Amino acid sequence: MKKHNGMRPHDVVVLLKIICLADTPWLNKDLAKQLYLSPSEITESLNRSKIALLVTQNKKKVMRQSLLEFLQSGIQYVFPVEIGAVKRGFATAHSAMPLKESFSSTETYVWAHPKGTERGHTIPPLYSGAIQASLEDIALYQMLSLVDAIRIGKTREKELAYQELKARIL
């Protein structure tokens, strides 16, 4: 058995993308292209997720309940967020849909990007290609924004984000 050296941030994105694809058949090279990763990064990501019991043995199905538990209880500790300067970017966390309408906050959080339409405090996405991948897949964008709400939010924001993720993942 291959040694497990811990999850990497893009592993979460790979798993969420597989969920977004629903029953659409996919190959590693398809995921690589859609997520702006190399095919070998996808292979290694799925291997890590298999060892972590987040995908089935054949690496084609996400263990949804396990992923949800990890997102609820571990993501903020394993992949913490450091808030950056105010810049232009794409809204995330409670500043983006679907949470945006549930909170009236003066704080806006964004993924820094020159083509973004919002100004706010920057938080880094889980990996650099996540922004481009999200621009091409609204379901992925919303799930990553919900994950960011769990990573950075207050108790109420985290709970609502978790409930939204649960509805989308299960």
KATA-V386577 format. One record per residue. RES is the residue in one letter. PSI is psi in whole degrees, 0 to 359 (999 if undefined). Layout:
BEGIN
RES_PSI + RES_PSI
END
This chain:
BEGIN
M_138 + K_144 + K_139 + H_117 + N_24 + G_158 + M_156 + R_155 + P_320 + H_346 + D_321 + V_319 + V_319 + V_314 + L_318 + L_324 + K_319 + I_318 + I_319 + C_329 + L_347 + A_240 + D_9 + T_125 + P_145 + W_156 + L_161 + N_320 + K_329 + D_313 + L_317 + A_313 + K_316 + Q_335 + L_3 + Y_46 + L_166 + S_156 + P_325 + S_327 + E_323 + I_314 + T_312 + E_322 + S_313 + L_325 + N_315 + R_318 + S_327 + K_315 + I_323 + A_2 + L_36 + L_350 + V_162 + T_170 + Q_325 + N_358 + K_26 + K_342 + K_137 + V_136 + M_90 + R_315 + Q_319 + S_317 + L_316 + L_318 + E_317 + F_316 + L_321 + Q_318 + S_341 + G_334 + I_321 + Q_338 + Y_324 + V_322 + F_71 + P_165 + V_136 + E_124 + I_134 + G_193 + A_166 + V_126 + K_174 + R_143 + G_198 + F_132 + A_146 + T_177 + A_223 + H_354 + S_350 + A_164 + M_144 + P_1 + L_341 + K_318 + E_347 + S_347 + F_136 + S_100 + S_145 + T_345 + E_126 + T_134 + Y_138 + V_158 + W_119 + A_129 + H_133 + P_337 + K_4 + G_159 + T_357 + E_158 + R_135 + G_180 + H_134 + T_143 + I_141 + P_139 + P_170 + L_329 + Y_162 + S_326 + G_353 + A_326 + I_308 + Q_318 + A_322 + S_327 + L_338 + E_356 + D_99 + I_325 + A_318 + L_317 + Y_314 + Q_319 + M_320 + L_326 + S_321 + L_319 + V_318 + D_324 + A_324 + I_321 + R_327 + I_345 + G_169 + K_175 + T_310 + R_319 + E_317 + K_316 + E_315 + L_320 + A_318 + Y_315 + Q_320 + E_316 + L_317 + K_316 + A_327 + R_329 + I_318 + L_999
END
